[in-house]
Amino acid sequence: MLTKPRITLACLAALLCNAPAQARELSATEQQIINAIKARSEAALQLLERSVNINSGTQNHAGVREVGKLFRAELDGLGFKTSWSDMPAAMNRAGHLLAEREGTQGKRVLMIGHLDTVFEKDSPVQLWDRQGNRVRGQGVNDMKGGDVIMIEALRALHAMGALDNTRIQVIFSGDEESVGHPTAIARADLVNAAKRSDVALAFEGTALDKNGNATGTVGRRASGGFVLDVKAKQGHSAGVFGYNGYGAIYETARILNSFREQLIEPDLTFNPGNILGGTEVSYDSLGSRGTAFGKTNVIAPSAEVHGDLRYISAEQGQRAKDRMKDIVSKSLPGTSAAIRFSENYPPMSPTPGNYALLDLYSKASNDAGLGEIKAFPPGERGAGDIQFVAPYVDSLDGLGATGRGAHSPDEDLDISSIERATIRTAIYLYRLTR
C-alpha cells in the first residue's frame, strides 16, 4: 500500500483546515467554474437522459458499448486520449472505456464510474420518466448520474483551461454490476491505473445521513463467502450421540452457532444463506439451489453450507477466517469438517489517507456553500469498484448523484443533486490538480 501520498494529503488537509478565513473563500477561477456548471445544468440533464435511454444491462454488450461511445465522444472533446479495453470472449463482458490526460501538474487523479446497470434488455422498467425535480429510470442514480457528474466537472475545468497539464485518468467499467471472472483480468485496467495515481475518486451515488445531508464513503467492506463441508458416520438414529456419533447436521449446527457466539465484532458479518443436509446432498452453485434426501431414522452423513462473509480490513478478515477454521477443527465425535473461503471484492479500509481526502472534499463543498460532508459509516456501504484500487491508493467514493431505490423498479434521482455534486467535484479536482 502506498504511504507517501497519504501523508502528503493528510498534511494538506490539516493546513487547509487551519488556514486563515480569507484563504477559505473561492478564487475567481473557482467561481467561474461554478458559473459554467450552472449554465449547463439543463444540458447535463439532457446528456443523462441520452445515456439512460440506452439500455446497458451488463449482459447487453451492445448497449454497454453504446453508452461508452456516448461518453467517449464527450471525453474526446475535453482533450482526453480515449480507448476501449475489450475483455476475452470467454468472460462474456463488454469491456471498459479508458481515458487519460498526461501532464506534470498536481496530484495524479483516477476517476471511476461504470456503464452497465442491473436492468437487462428485457427489463420492464421504464428507461426515463421525469416527474418534476425527480426522474425514474434504469440506472439514473446507479450510476449514470455519477458518470455525468464526472464528465460535467471535467468540462467545467476544461472551459477555464484548468485541465491543461493535469494528470487525470478516467475509467468507466462495463461490468460493475456483475464483475467478469477472473477478476484479475476484469479489473486489471483499474489496478494498473491505481498504481499510476495518487488519488482515486469513485462516483457511486451519494449516501445521505439520517438528517438528509450528503456524505462521503471512506470505507467499504469486503464481499466474499465461505463454504462449509461436513462429513459424518452414517448409521441408525437410535445410536446418535453414542456409538454412531453426532452426525453431520448436529456438527453443522455446532459450528454455525459457535461462529455466532465467538466471532461477533463491529463491521464483521457472516451469513449462512443456504444449508443442505442428509444422506444425499447436491448443490448447483450457478443457480444457488440444491437438493437433499434423508430419512428421520438415519444419521445424516453429509451437510453443506454456503455463506456470505464481509469485513472492513484484510486484518479483520484474516482474524475471522483463522477463528472459523479453529472452530471447524473441533469436531464432535464421528464427524469431520472443512471450510474454504472466497473473496470477490477486497476491503476498502477507512484509512487516514481516505479521511484526509474527505476533509479536502468537505472543504470544497463548504467553500461552495453546499455544506460539510461527513463520512458515511464504512460498515454500511455495499461493494463497489473502488475496492479493487483502495489497497494501492488513497480513495474516496460516494461522490455521485442522490436518489432512491437503486436496483429496483423505483430507482430514481434528485435532479438537483447533479449540479450540487458537479460543483463539489469540480472545485475539488481543481484544487487537487494545482
N, C-alpha and C positions, 0 to 999 in steps of 0.2 A: 504494500500500500504506500502511495506517495505521502511524504511527510512535509517537505519544504513548502509546497503551495498552501497546505493547511495552516502552517504557522504564519505565512505572509497574509493570508486572508483574515485570520484572527486578529493580527496586529492592525490591519487596515480597518477592520470593523471597529476596534477599540478607539482608534484615532478619530474616525468619523463621528462616533457617538459622543466623544468628549470635545469635539471641535466647538469653536465659538458660534453663537447663534447665527451670525451673518453667513457663515460657511454652510449652513444647512439649507439655505434658500436655493431655489432653482436658478441655474445660469440662464443667460439669454438664449443660448442654443437649446437648452433643455425645454424652455418654454416654447420655442419654435417647434420642437419635436412634438410636444403635446398638441399644439395647434394643428400640425399636419395630421396627426391621428384623428382628431375630432372632425377635421374636414373630410375624412374618408370613412366615417362611420357607416354611412349607407352603402358605399362601395364595398366595404369589408363584409357587410351582411350579404351583399349580392354574391361575393366570392364564396362565402359559406354556403349559400343556397345552391350554387352551382355544384359544389362538392357533395352536398348531401343528396342532391338529386341523381347522383351516380351511385347505384348500389355497389358496395365494396365489401360484402361479406368475405371472410378470409378465404373461402373456397371459390369465390367468384374472381378468378385470377384476372380476367379481362377488366372487371370493374376496378380492382385494386390498381392495375396499371393505368387505367383511365384517370383515376384521381391523382396518381403520381404524375401523369402527363400534365394535368391542370396545374399542379403546384410547381412542377419543374419549369414550366413557362414563366411563372412568377419569379422564381429564383434566378432564372437566366437573365431576366430583365433587371435584376438587382446586382448583376456583376458576379454571380457565383459560377464556378465551374461545376456542372452537374453531370451525373451519370446514373445508370440503372444497374444495380447489382442483382443478377439472376441467381437463384438457388438451383441446386441439382434437381433434375426432373423427379427423382425418386422421393424427394422431400415433399412434393405436391404443394409448393408455396410459390407465390407470385414474384417475390423478390423485394428489394428495398430501393428507395430513392436517396441518393447521396449528393451533397452539395458542399462546396468549400470555397472560402476566400483565404488567400495567403497574404501574410504581411508580417510585420515585426513589432506591432504596437499592442501594448496591453496584455491582458490575460488571454490565453487560448481557450475559447469557449466552444463547447459541444452542446447543441440544442437538439432535443429528441421529441419526435412525435410519431404517430402511426396512421397509416392509410386505411387499414381494414376496420370493420365493425363486426359485431356479433350477429348482425342481421343478414342472413344469406339471401341468395337471389330469389327464392320462393317465399320470402317473408311477407306476411300480410300487412306489416306495419307501414304506415304511410311515410313517404320519403320526406316531405316538407309540408308543415301545416302551421302557419303563423296565426297566433291569436293574441293581438295586442303587442305587449312587450315580451311575450314568450313565444317560443316556437317548438313544436314537437316534430320528431323525425328520427330517422336512422342515423345514429352516431352524432347527433348535433352537439352533445357535450362530451361524448367519449368516442373519438376525441377530435372530430373535425373542427369544433370550436377552438380547441387549443392549437390546432395546426394553423388556422387563420390568424390567431393571435401572434404566433411566431413570425409569419410572413409579414403581417402588417407592422409589427415592431421593427423588423429589418427594413421595411420600405420607408418608414419614417426616418430612420437613421440615414438611409441612402439619400433621401431628399435633402438632407443637410450636409452631405458629403462625409458623414461620420463613419461610413463603412470603409473608407479608404485606408489601406494599410492595416486593417484588422485581421485577426486570425480566428475565423469562425467556421465551424463545421456544423452542418445540419443533416440529420438522418431521420427519414420517415420510413419506419419499418412496415412491411406488408403483412405481417403475421403476429402482431402483438396479442391479439385476442386468442390465438391458438398457435403457439410457437412451434415451428417445424423442428423435427428431430433428425440428426443430433443437434442439440442446442449449440454445441461448439462451432458448428458451421452456420447455423441460423443467426447467431449473434456475433460472429467473427468481425463483421464490419463495425459494430458498436464497440466491441472491446478494443479493436485496433485504433479507432478514433479516440477512445478514452485515454489510451496510452500516449496520445499526442496532444492532450488537453490539460488545462489547469482546473477547469470548472465544467461540470455537466449540469444542464438545466433541462428538466422534462416538463411537458405541458399537459399532463393529465388534468382532469377537472379540479378546480379549486374547491377544497372541502370547507364548509362553514362550521364554526363552533356553535355552541348552544345559544349564543346571542345573535347568530346570523352574521358574524364577522368572518372575513376571509382569513385563511390560514396558509401556512407553507408546510410541505412534507419533508422532514429531515430524516425519516427512517421508515422502512417497510420490512415486515417480517418475511423470512424465507418461506417459500412454498415447496413442500416436499411431502414425503409419505413413508409409510412403513408397511411391511408385510410380515405377519407372524404365522409361522407354520408349526403346528403342534402334532406330535405323534404319541400313541399310547398302545398299551396291550389290549387287544380285543378279547372280550370274554363275557360270561354270563353276568347279568346285572346283579344277581344275588351276591357276587363276590366283590362288588365295588367297595372301596375303602379298605379292603382286606387283601387277600392273595392275588386278586386281579388288578390291584392298583386303583387309581382315581379316574382314569380315562381322560381323553383329550379335551372334552368340554369343561370339566372342572378345572383342568390345568389352564385352559384359556381364561376362564373366569378369574382364577387366582392372579394371573399375570396382569390382566387389564385393571383389576381392582387395585393391585399394587402400584401400577402406574398412577392411578388417581390419588392414592394415599401418599405417595412418596415423591412425585415429580412436580407438584403444583408450585409455580412461581410466576411473577409478572411477565407478560408477553410470551409465555410458552404455552402452546396448546397441542394436544394430541387427541385426535378423534377417530375412534373405530367406526368406519362408515358401513362396513359390510362384514358379517360373520357367518361362516358356514361350518357346520359340524355334524358328524355322524359316521356311519360305516363307509359310505361312499361320498366323496366331495369333488366337485368340479367347478372351476371358475373361469369366466370369459372376461379377460382384462379389457378388451376393446369395448365390450358392452356394459362393463361394470355390473355383471349379474352372474349368478351361479345356481347350482342345484346341490341338494344334499339328500341322502337317504339314510335312515337309521331306525331301528326298532327300539321300543322302550325297554325291552329286556336284554339289550345288547350294549355293553360298554363301548362308547364311541372311540375308534382308533385314530380318527383324523379330525382336525379343525384348522380353519384358516381365517385370518383377519386381514382386511385391507383398510388402512387408516391414513389420515392426514396428519402432518407434523409441521408446525410453524414455530419459528424462533427469531429473535431480534438480532442475534450476533452469531458468528461462527463459534465463539467460545460457548455460548449458551447451548447451541445445537449439539456440539460435541459432548458437553456435560450431560445433556439429556440422553443422548444415544448411549453413552457409557453406562449410565444408570439403568437404562432399559435393558441393555444386554446383561447386566448383573442380575436384574430381577428375573429375566428369562432363564438364566442358568440355574436357578434354584428350583429345580423341577420337583414336583410331587412324585411319590413312588409310582413306578410303572409308566412314567411319561418322559418325554424329551421335547425340546422346543428350540427353534432358531428364529432370529429376526433379522431382516435386512432393510436397508434404508435407501431412499432416493431423494434427489433434490432437483426440482425444476427451476426454481429461482433462488439465487443466493440471497442472503440477507443484506439489506441496506441499513447498516448500523447508524444510530444517531450520533455521529462523531462531533467533536468540537469544530472541525472544519465545516461540517454541514450547518451547524448552528451559526457560524460566522457568516456563511453565505446568506442565511436567513436574515441576520442582522442588517446586512447591506441591502437586501431586497426590501425589508421593512422600512429602512430609512428612505429609499427611493419612493416608496408608497406614501410615507408621511410627508415628504417634501412636496409631492404632487397633490397633497390634500386629500389622499384616499385612505388615510388611517394606518395604524400599526398592524403589522402582520405577525401573529404568534405561531408557534409550532403546533401542528396537529398531533395528537397523541400517536407516537410511532407504531404502537402495537395495534392500532385500529384501522390501518390502511391496508388494502389488498395488494396483490403483487403487480409489478409493472416492469417495463424495460429498463428503467433507471437502475434496477438491482444488478444488472449484468455489468454496469460500469462503476458502480459505487465502490467496489474493492480497489479501484485504481485511482480515483479522483474525487475531490470534494463535490458533493452532489446536492441538488435541491429539486423537488418535484412539487406537483400540485399548483402549477402556475397558469393553468388554463382557464377555461370558462366555468361558469357556475350554472348548475342545472339540477334536475331531479330524475330519479327513476332510470339511471343508466342500466343498459342491458335488458330493459323491459319495453313493452309496447307504449308505456307512458314516458319514455325518455324525452326530456325537454330541456330548454336552455333559457336563461335570463339574458335577453338580447343585450341589455345594457352592460352586462359583465364583460362582453367582448372589448368594448372601449376601455373600461377600467383596467383590465388585465393587460391590454396592449400598452397603455401608458406606463404602468408599473414596469413592464418588461423592457420597454424602450429606454427609459431612464436608467434602469439597472444595467442594461447592456452598454449603454453609453459610458457609464462610469467604470464598468469592468474593463472596457477596451481602450481607455485613455492611456 
